[in-house]
Amino acid sequence: MHGTFLAVYQHKLCNLQVMFIFEFDTNMTGINVTKIAIFVDVQNIYYTSRDTFGRPFNYRKFWQRVSQQGEIVVANAYATHRGDDGQKKFQDALHHIGFNVKLKPFIQRQDGSAKGDWDVGITIDVMEAAREVDTVILLSGDGDFDLLLTKIRKDYGVTTNVYGVQSLTAKSLIDASDQFTVIDEGLLL
C-alpha cells in the first residue's frame, strides 16, 4: 500500500516554513517492493515430488526463498479435504507458514478414480490478484495454466514464475512462463 507523508519544517532563524511531501511504500523505506502472489496446486506438487524424488516438497524453504524476492501479498494453497488427521496437520502447517488453505471435498468415484480439481478456482484467483501484484508464482506442472499465464502477462504486465518438477511439468506451461524454477533436492524435505 502506497501513501503520502506530509512533513512541515520550520526554520526559526529565517521564519521560513517549507513543506515536504514524501512518497513511501509499505516498508517505509522509499524503495519499491515487488508484490508477489503465490498459487499452489497442492495435489500436483505432492504427486510430482513424491513420484520423482520419493520425498515431499519443503513449503517452508520455498516461502523463505520467495520472501527474499519481495512482499508476499497473496499466498493460496489449493487442496482436497479428506478428513484425515495427517492432512489436517499438513494444512495447519501450511497455514502456519503463511498460506491461505482453500479446500474442496475429495470425491471418490465408483470406478476408483478421484476428483478434487482446482483449476477453475486457481484461475479465478490468479486473474483477480494479477491486477494488484508485480509477480505471480504458480506451483504446478499442469499445462492447462499456460493460457492463463500468457493472458495475465499480456493484460496486467506481471512477471510469471512457475515452480515444477522438470520431467513432469508441461512444456507449454514452461514456455508460457517468464521464469521456470525447477523443483529439485534443494526444495525437498
N, C-alpha and C positions, 0 to 999 in steps of 0.2 A: 504494500500500500504506500503510495507516494503522497506527499503533502507539502505544505509550505510553512516555514517557520519565519515569523516576523520578529526582528530584534531592533530595538531603538538604542542608539548610542548617543550620549550627550557629552560633549566636551565642555568642561567647566570654564576653561580659560577663554575660549572664543565664544561661549554661549551659542554653540553650534549643535544642532540636532541633525543626525544622519540616520536614515532608515536603511536597514539591510534586509533583503529577502533571500532566504536560503531554500533551495530545493533539497529534500532528503528522501531517502528510501527507508525501507522497514528496519534496516540495521543501523540507521542514523550515521552512516559513515560518509554519505555523499557519493558513494560508489554504487553504480547499478549492480544489482544482484540478479543472476539468472534464476527465473522462476521455473520450477520443474514439476511436472505431473507424471506420476508413475501408475501404470496399469499392469497388474499381474494376472495372467491366466494360470491360476494355481495348478489345476489338473495337468495342463500341458507341461509346465515346468517340472512338476513332480514326476510324471511318467518319462519324460525325455532324459532327465537327470538320472533317474533310477535305472532305466534301460541301458543307458550309455556307460554310466560310471558305477552303478550299484550303490550310490550314496546320494543323500538329499542335498538340495540347494541351500546355501547359507544366506538366509534373508538378512541377518544382522550385518554380515560383512558387506553385502550388497548395499544396504542402507548407508553404512559408514562411507563407502566409496562414493556413492551418488551425492550424499550430503556435502561432500567436499567440493562439488561442482556448482553448488548454488543452494537456493532455498527450496525445499520440498514443500509445495503448497497443496498438492493433491497426491494421495497415495492409496489406491484402491487395490485390494486383493480379492479376486472373484473365485469362490469355491462352492462346493456342494455340501449340503448338510445331510449327514448320515445318522447323526445322533450318537456316535460312539465317543467314548472318553478320550481316546487318542487324538481324534480330530478336534475335539473341543480344546484340548491342551495346545495343539498346534495353532488353532485360530486365536486363542488367548495370547500366545507368544507373538503372533503377527501383530495383533492389536497393541501389545506392549512395545513393540519396536516402533510403531507409529502408523501402521496401516489401518485403513477403514476396511473391515472384512465384510464383504457382501456375500450372502448365501442364497442358494437355490436348493430346493429339495432334490435329493438324489432319487432318480426314478429307475427302478429295475424292471426291464421289460420281460415278458414271458419267454422270449427267445434267449434270454440270458444277457443281452446287451444292456448297457446302461445309458442314461441320458442325464446331462447336467450342463448343457451348453449355455455359455455366457456370451457368445459372440455379439449378439444384438445389444445386450446391456453394456458391454465394454465399448462398443462403437458409439452408442449414445453418450456415454460419459466422456469419452475422448473428444467427441465433437463439441460438447459443452465446455470442457476445460481448455481446449486449444485456443479459444478466444482470449484467455487470460494468462497464458504462460508463454515462455520462450522455448521450452524443450518438452517434448513428450517422449517418455521412455515406456516401451512396451516389452514385457517379458512374455514371449510366446514364440512358437515356431509355426503357427498356423498361417498359411498363405492367404486365408480369407481376409486378413487385415491389410494386404498390400494396397488395395484401392483406398482404404481409409487413410493410410499414411500419405499417399500421394495427394489426396484431397486436402488434408489439413495443412500440408506444407504449402500447397498452391494457394488456398484460401486465407490462411492465417499467418503464413510466413514462419511457422515454427520449425525448429530443428527436431528431427526424429531419430531415435536410437532404439534399436531392437537388441535385446539380450536373448540368446537362444543357444541350444546345443547345435554345433555346426552341422553335423551329419543329419540332424532331424529337424532342421529349420528350412522351410520352403524357400527356394531360390528367389521366387517372386517377392517374398517379404524382405529378404536381404537386399535385393535390388531396389526396392521401394524406399528403404530407409536411408537417411543421411549417413548413419553410422551403424555398423553391426558389431556388437560386443559378444565374443564367444564365451559361453559358459564353459569353464574348464576347471581343473583341480583347485585353482585359487578361489573359486566361488562355491566350493562344496564344504559340507561338514566333514 
